[in-house]
Amino acid sequence: MASFEPAGLLPDKLPGLDDFVVSEVLNDGKDGGVVALLGTFKGCASPAVVKLSRPPVSTAPAAVTLAQRAPYSGMEYGYYHGFDPAPSLNVDVLYPGCLAGESEEARAKLLAKHVSRNTAQTFVVYRESPAAYADAHAPYIRAIPAGAIGWVHKILQKEKEVERLLHDDPDPTHGFLLNTDPKWTTHPEPSATPAGGWTGAEPFARDAYVLGLCHRTDVKSLRDLRGEHVPMLRAMASKAREVMRERYGVGTESVRAFVHYPPQFYHFHAHFTHVAVEIGTHTERAHLLDDVIENLERDSEHYAKCGLTCRMGEKDELWKRFREHEEEK
């Protein structure tokens, strides 16, 4: 059993969960079907979050053995297929304690983020004005440790997850990268792709999930988009649809392209999925990419001036900051 240390191994080589001691059930899976557990691996000083999906799953995971599901990002994430004994689970391990380049305070903040995001809680919505963004949301973004998107930089620099790479345009102004998202758990092994590509009739095609990452580091979220970014957005949308059509047989009419606000991480990215995929499609969070492009073409400053609805958990730090903003008005 590989042990985690801040300067040692990262959470990508676990044979099973027999050394994981559960201290708290963050989410029992009744809503959404994902069990989230807080606990500690033997020999590790700080806690980790373990997520198990595709119910029914147990909140006592000792019997689960693991096989790597996706290439390792190089940060606090590890992705696995779980066997109990059948291969019926997806297992995600989130362990910020392994990040040697971050301070203890930063690792604690990242753990708190994962715990909050995966704890069963009531969701709330807040209509964010430009003033609320400036006074509450922007300071929240600035306070996020740099390590929170360290995995993004490793992907963009092609240090990690090159096995998932679908396209890369390295231009620093308009460039972007496309890769398969870890949420596409049924994605076939690259070596299994037939010479002529897939037809789109395969069962895994309905799970298609591609992630687009811009190379610019100054665009954190939807709020930062301006008219100058339209060429990059159009190119990303066009290439993603082309890749999904030519490589996986997923026709353009079957592709949903959208952006989250607030995003899960603050480096601009877009999601491209088969329309059968419902992950992340809540109307109060997902903005269709074609609508975003049209809004920017009408008004370059649209997302600097408009109100935006935010969906978050009641225990989220961002919700706390929004409440404080309202109290100070």
Secondary structure as GFF3:
##gff-version 3
##sequence-region A 1 329
A	DSSP	beta_strand	20	28	.	.	.	ID=ss1
A	DSSP	beta_strand	34	41	.	.	.	ID=ss2
A	DSSP	beta_strand	48	53	.	.	.	ID=ss3
A	DSSP	three_ten_helix	61	63	.	.	.	ID=ss4
A	DSSP	beta_strand	65	68	.	.	.	ID=ss5
A	DSSP	beta_strand	77	83	.	.	.	ID=ss6
A	DSSP	beta_strand	89	94	.	.	.	ID=ss7
A	DSSP	three_ten_helix	96	98	.	.	.	ID=ss8
A	DSSP	alpha_helix	104	118	.	.	.	ID=ss9
A	DSSP	beta_strand	123	128	.	.	.	ID=ss10
A	DSSP	alpha_helix	130	132	.	.	.	ID=ss11
A	DSSP	pi_helix	133	137	.	.	.	ID=ss12
A	DSSP	alpha_helix	138	142	.	.	.	ID=ss13
A	DSSP	three_ten_helix	146	149	.	.	.	ID=ss14
A	DSSP	alpha_helix	150	156	.	.	.	ID=ss15
A	DSSP	three_ten_helix	162	164	.	.	.	ID=ss16
A	DSSP	beta_strand	165	169	.	.	.	ID=ss17
A	DSSP	beta_strand	176	180	.	.	.	ID=ss18
A	DSSP	three_ten_helix	190	192	.	.	.	ID=ss19
A	DSSP	three_ten_helix	203	207	.	.	.	ID=ss20
A	DSSP	beta_strand	209	214	.	.	.	ID=ss21
A	DSSP	three_ten_helix	222	224	.	.	.	ID=ss22
A	DSSP	three_ten_helix	227	229	.	.	.	ID=ss23
A	DSSP	alpha_helix	230	248	.	.	.	ID=ss24
A	DSSP	three_ten_helix	252	254	.	.	.	ID=ss25
A	DSSP	beta_strand	255	260	.	.	.	ID=ss26
A	DSSP	beta_strand	269	274	.	.	.	ID=ss27
A	DSSP	beta_strand	286	288	.	.	.	ID=ss28
A	DSSP	alpha_helix	289	298	.	.	.	ID=ss29
A	DSSP	alpha_helix	302	305	.	.	.	ID=ss30
A	DSSP	beta_strand	308	313	.	.	.	ID=ss31
A	DSSP	alpha_helix	317	328	.	.	.	ID=ss32
###
